[in-house]
């Protein structure tokens, strides 16, 4: 049965459900599947109802199963096992988990190059997440102790996403190879920026679920400063795409999350954890982005 990727994106994401449809095909389909595969891994890492051993086992099993050739006979049985004791209470994440075999099957509709990119990076992040969970206590509670641990965590869950996206862009638009060094220099920071903003925003909820990503003895101002520097690199990434006349969808897809993160960081600084960019403001950001693209204006943080 065919899977409705757009519906699953809407049920499991806020920012990327807005950004991914801006991409042209075939990049849009590849990035949709990539996001959902990473979201499945995230669901196992964050499984609030599972102890550490179950989270690690699920991440290793998922990593192994997506590397198998079709029909991946063990995937349906593994999915049923995961759902027999749901890892969370989020309806959207559970719906995605139910459709894991169908989402993974989407890999087999892609070119060999795109499929290899998605599998390689999904395995990297799933195995990396298993390593993170292994550092938690038996119940799965995690507490990061330093800026370096925070940065290492952000790389595993988001920096690798930046690398995956860059590989997809270069695969689908080989003419962008001319700017590959700039993209490679900034791609991990782009992912780290978005993840740090989420961590700062969700600090209270994460702590209640046993996940303390912000080191206790580190001034929050230092984390905000790192996020600001990362966002500067994010806009360097977007600027490189713009200078190379990348497809408009690539520009919109990268500029929108960067601008939203920039606005969200300001909101968190002013109002504290939990602050979000209002939907009306998100709509205005999207309108401004379309206007900037139409006029050929530089896609920086200014809106």
C-alpha positions in Angstrom: 0.0 0.0 0.0 1.3 3.4 -1.0 2.2 5.7 1.9 1.1 9.4 2.0 4.4 11.1 2.8 2.9 14.6 3.0 0.2 13.5 5.5 2.9 11.9 7.7 5.0 15.0 7.5 2.0 17.1 8.7 1.4 14.7 11.6 5.0 14.6 12.8 6.6 18.0 12.0 5.9 21.7 12.2 8.8 23.4 10.4 9.7 20.6 7.9 6.1 20.0 6.9 6.2 23.6 5.7 9.7 23.5 4.2 9.9 20.2 2.4 7.0 20.9 0.0 9.0 23.8 -1.3 11.6 21.5 -2.8 11.5 20.3 -6.4 11.2 16.7 -7.3 13.0 14.3 -7.0 14.7 16.0 -4.0 11.3 16.6 -2.3 10.5 12.9 -2.2 14.0 11.9 -1.0 14.0 14.5 1.7 10.5 13.6 2.8 11.5 10.0 3.2 14.8 11.0 4.9 12.9 13.2 7.5 10.5 10.3 8.3 13.3 7.8 8.7 15.1 10.1 11.1 11.9 10.8 12.9 11.4 7.0 13.5 15.0 6.9 14.9 14.2 9.9 17.1 11.1 8.2 18.4 13.2 5.3 19.6 15.8 7.5 21.1 13.2 9.6 23.0 11.0 6.6 23.9 9.7 7.8 27.3 7.9 4.5 28.1 10.9 2.3 27.3 14.0 1.6 29.4 17.5 2.1 28.0 17.9 -1.5 26.8 14.8 -1.4 24.6 15.7 1.9 23.0 19.1 0.7 22.1 17.8 -2.6 20.8 15.2 -0.8 18.6 17.8 1.6 17.2 20.2 -1.2 16.3 17.4 -3.3 14.8 16.1 -0.3 12.7 19.6 0.4 11.5 20.1 -3.2 10.4 16.7 -3.7 8.8 16.8 -0.6 6.5 20.1 -1.9 5.1 18.6 -5.2 4.0 17.4 -5.7 0.4 13.7 -5.9 -0.2 11.3 -7.3 0.9 13.0 -6.9 4.4 10.9 -9.7 5.8 11.8 -8.9 9.4 10.6 -5.3 9.3 6.9 -6.0 9.7 7.5 -8.3 12.7 9.8 -5.7 14.2 7.2 -2.9 13.7 4.6 -5.1 15.4 6.9 -5.7 18.3 7.7 -2.0 18.7 4.0 -1.1 18.7 3.1 -3.9 21.2 4.3 -1.6 23.9 4.2 1.9 22.3 7.3 4.0 22.9 5.4 7.2 23.3 1.9 8.7 23.4 2.2 11.1 20.4 -0.4 10.0 17.9 1.5 11.3 14.9 4.7 9.4 15.8 2.8 6.2 16.5 1.1 6.5 13.1 4.5 6.9 11.5 5.8 3.9 13.4 2.9 1.8 12.1 3.8 2.7 8.6 7.6 2.0 9.0 7.6 -0.8 6.4 5.9 1.4 3.8 8.2 4.4 4.5 11.3 2.2 4.2 9.9 0.6 1.0 10.1 4.1 -0.5 13.8 3.7 -0.6 13.4 1.1 -3.4 11.7 3.6 -5.7 14.7 5.9 -5.7 17.9 6.0 -7.8 20.7 3.9 -6.4 22.6 7.1 -5.5 19.8 8.7 -3.6 19.0 5.4 -1.8 22.6 5.0 -0.7 22.7 8.6 0.6 19.5 8.0 2.7 20.5 4.6 4.1 24.1 5.6 4.9 23.1 8.7 6.9 20.1 7.1 8.6 22.3 4.3 9.8 24.9 6.8 11.0 22.4 8.7 13.1 20.6 5.7 14.4 23.8 4.1 15.6 24.9 7.4 17.0 21.7 7.7 18.9 22.2 4.2 20.3 25.5 5.5 21.7 23.8 8.5 23.3 21.2 6.3 24.9 23.9 4.0 26.2 25.2 6.9 28.3 21.8 7.3 30.0 20.7 5.5 33.2 18.7 2.3 33.1 15.4 4.2 32.8 16.7 6.2 29.9 17.3 9.5 31.7 20.1 11.5 30.1 22.0 14.4 31.4 24.7 16.1 29.3 27.6 17.5 31.3 29.5 19.8 29.0 29.3 22.0 25.9 31.3 19.4 23.9 28.8 16.7 24.9 26.0 19.0 23.8 27.7 19.7 20.4 28.4 16.0 19.9 24.7 15.2 20.5 23.6 17.9 18.1 25.9 16.5 15.5 24.4 13.0 15.8 20.8 14.1 15.6 21.0 17.2 13.4 24.5 17.8 12.0 24.2 14.5 10.1 20.9 15.8 8.7 22.8 18.8 7.2 25.3 16.4 5.6 22.5 14.3 4.2 20.7 17.3 2.7 23.9 18.5 1.1 24.6 15.1 -0.4 21.0 15.1 -1.8 21.4 18.6 -3.3 24.7 17.7 -4.9 23.3 14.4 -6.2 20.3 16.0 -7.8 22.0 19.2 -9.0 25.6 18.2 -10.0 26.3 21.8 -11.2 26.4 22.8 -7.5 29.7 21.0 -7.1 31.4 24.4 -7.6 30.1 25.5 -4.2 30.5 22.1 -2.5 33.4 23.3 -0.3 31.2 26.2 1.1 28.3 23.8 1.7 30.5 21.2 3.4 32.1 23.9 5.6 28.7 25.0 6.9 26.4 22.0 6.7 26.9 20.6 10.2 26.6 24.0 11.8 23.2 24.5 10.0 21.9 21.4 11.6 23.4 22.3 15.0 21.7 25.7 14.9 18.2 24.3 14.4 18.8 21.6 17.1 20.1 24.1 19.6 17.1 26.3 19.1 14.8 23.3 19.7 16.8 22.3 22.8 16.5 25.9 24.2 12.8 26.0 23.4 11.9 22.6 24.8 14.3 22.6 27.8 11.4 22.4 30.3 9.5 19.5 28.6 12.7 17.6 27.9 13.7 17.8 31.6 10.3 16.5 32.6 10.9 13.5 30.3 14.3 12.8 31.8 16.4 14.5 29.1 18.6 17.4 30.2 20.6 18.5 27.2 21.8 21.9 28.7 24.8 21.4 31.0 24.0 22.6 34.5 27.2 24.5 35.0 27.1 26.3 31.6 25.6 29.8 31.3 22.7 29.7 28.9 24.1 32.8 27.3 27.0 30.7 26.0 24.5 28.3 24.3 22.7 31.2 22.8 26.0 32.6 21.5 26.8 29.2 19.8 23.4 29.1 18.2 23.8 32.6 16.9 27.2 31.7 15.3 25.7 28.6 13.8 22.9 30.6 12.3 25.4 32.9 10.7 26.9 29.8 9.1 23.4 28.7 8.1 22.9 31.9 6.1 26.4 31.4 4.5 25.1 28.1 3.3 22.0 29.7 1.9 24.0 32.5 0.3 26.3 29.9 -1.4 23.2 28.2 -2.9 21.9 31.6 -4.0 25.2 32.6 -5.6 25.2 29.4 -7.6 21.7 30.0 -8.9 20.4 26.8 -7.2 16.8 25.9 -7.8 14.4 28.2 -6.1 13.1 25.3 -4.1 16.5 24.7 -2.6 16.7 28.3 -1.5 13.2 28.4 0.0 13.7 25.1 1.8 17.0 26.2 3.4 16.1 29.9 4.1 12.8 29.2 5.8 14.0 27.0 8.7 17.0 29.4 9.1 14.8 32.4 9.4 12.3 30.6 11.6 15.1 29.6 13.9 16.4 33.1 14.0 13.0 34.4 15.1 12.5 31.6 17.5 15.9 32.2 19.2 14.9 35.8 19.8 11.5 34.8 21.2 13.2 32.3 23.6 15.7 35.0 24.8 12.8 37.4 25.5 10.2 35.0 26.9 12.2 31.9 28.0 11.8 28.2 27.3 8.5 27.2 25.6 8.3 30.4 23.6 7.3 29.8 20.0 7.0 31.9 16.8 3.2 32.6 16.5 1.5 31.1 13.4 0.6 34.5 12.1 4.3 35.4 12.2 5.3 32.2 10.5 2.8 33.1 7.7 4.4 36.5 7.3 7.9 35.0 7.2 6.8 32.7 4.4 5.2 35.6 2.5 8.4 37.7 2.9 10.5 34.8 1.7 8.5 34.4 -1.5 8.7 38.2 -2.0 12.5 38.1 -1.5 12.9 35.1 -3.9 10.8 36.9 -6.6 12.8 40.1 -6.3 16.2 38.3 -6.1 17.0 39.8 -2.7 19.7 38.3 -0.5 18.3 35.6 1.7 19.8 36.7 5.0 18.3 36.8 8.5 16.5 40.2 7.9 12.8 40.0 7.3 
